[in-house]
Each structure stands twice: as C-alpha cells, then as structure tokens.
C-alpha cells in the first residue's frame, strides 16, 4: 500500500488517492482527491502529512490543477497549494518542480514530474534507511541490539512507501539490530501514538510508547542508544525544524551523550534559508490543544499557543542523513569554529 499515489483515468483527468491519516489507528481508509481545494484541505487537516509525502502531494496537486482548472485560475491555485503548510520545505519543492514543467509542457509534463518525484521518494527512503543504519554501526558499535527513541511519525505514512527516521529503525529491525523503539506520543495530535505505534505494530517491531515529558528522564537513565528524528526544513547552517518537542530531545540527548540523528530527503535542505531563525513556524491554533477529537481538555476560552514545530540548532545535531549524503556535523564542528554549512563547501560524504 502506498500512502499517496496517482490514479490514472481513461479519457479524462486522473486523481490523487491517499491514506486519510486522521482516521488512524482505528480505521485504514483512503481518500480520492479530485480538486485542488480537496487537496489543500487534506494537507491542512493532516490527512496527508510528512515531508516526503507533502512533496509528492504538492507535485501531484499541480498536475491535478492543470487537468481540472481554467488556465487563468492556475497561478492562484498553485500559490494556495504551495502555502498550505508554510514550514514544510518539500511541499514547496514539489509544487515548484511540477509547476515549472507545466508552464513549458502542460498537464502531461506536470504529471511526469509528479510521478518522477514519487519514484525518487521510494528509492530515496530506502537509501536513507541504508545510510542511517550503517552510520549507527559506526556511532554505536555496542551493544549489538539498539534502543532508538523517536518523535512524531517518520515512517511510510510520512512518505510514499517507506519513511525517513523510522525507515532506519525498520532497517535495524530487519537486521535484528533493534532491541526496541521508544515512541514519544507527540502532543497535541498524537502522531507518535496513533501513527508510529501503528506502523511499528504492523512491522512486528518491539516498541514502547511514552508521554513526551518522559523522554528526557529515559535518556538520562541510559536506556536509549540513539535519537532519530525527521525534518520539515533544514537551514543552510544545519539548524533543523521538526515537530515541536524535537529541540528538547536534542538537549536531552546531548546531556545523555547519545547520538542525535536527523534523517530527511536532500530536498528538505533549504540553502536559501541561512539559519533556523528565518524558518517560518506554523501555529495551528488553540483548538487543537483545548480539545482532542471533540472532547474538551481545557476551558473553552483558555489562551493557548500551538506551534507545530521547533528549531533544533545545528550544534546539538550529531549528523544529518539524506538520500545523497551523511553530513557529520559533530566532526565538522571539530574541524571548524564557524557554523556548519550544508552547501557545496561540504563534501558529498561527510561520514
């Protein structure tokens, strides 16, 4: 099963089919998306989410727009799609790639670009899993079976067929190198509890679900060998935006002396953003933390702030693993007093 895919149609426009992640873990169901408005809504309410999946969704959304909308309406539709999740770099990358092709070659060119991104994502996630698992052999040679902590959902549900950080954990499981995964529940929408635990159960991997606030004490107790997280945008200096709570995990990992790895597609690296200070952080509104699935968890008028992401400084990150390279930020810090830079000045392979 693919999290997101394109459904072709004979003699008419095709459409997008995606897993509705808002219904998990109770119900596994798919949505058929036939308009840009439906896709923007699915992205906004997290029916489809995760950096790689959003990139593919953005590209397929452009193909959908070109097939279903008058030419005069396309720029506004594309802009609306691109802005649906402002922190996520991959969404804009996918939209821009497909839109560039559409302006030169029409709907067929846009669709070809979207399908190419889909296929590249599948291959790229496998490569991230391989690189991450190999890096952990170097960083944590003992014990033979590792306990890895993660937050949010970075598995197949965040991509097309395979994930980013969770794909590394899956690779460890397949190689019999995983003792267990420790999964932060990930407030307020519980992507860890609802999605990551569901994926780990399906793959038969040992795991333990914890409340977010327990992570630091579990790390300090020496129960975890590595922390693996995804990313929604990586600045040129290595600062990384990811699900809120990731910064706290990085601080705890440094205190515990365990590797902190960011695993994300190369397309998540945004060289146009110099540092994390320039990353726009999406606030999803107070309703998500005053209630959960219609059940009040706070007074209805409680003032609240709900940032979806935080930024982890590069100097807390051990390494960044992409589908193209491993950037060893810890080694880079030892070689240079200046800020890490993820552009051409770094070798293709840093570790």
VENGIPE-V557732 format. One record per helix or strand of 3 or more residues. SS is the DSSP state (hx for helix, st for strand). FROM is the first residue (numbers start at 1). TO is the last residue. If there is no record, write none. Layout:
<<SS,FROM,TO> <SS,FROM,TO>>
This chain:
<<st,4,7> <st,15,19> <hx,21,23> <st,30,33> <hx,36,44> <hx,51,68> <hx,71,82> <hx,89,139> <st,146,150> <hx,156,158> <hx,165,174> <st,178,184> <hx,191,203> <st,207,210> <hx,212,220> <st,226,229> <st,233,235> <st,240,243> <hx,246,256> <st,259,263> <hx,266,268> <hx,276,278> <hx,287,290> <st,309,312> <hx,314,316> <st,319,321> <st,326,328> <hx,329,335>>
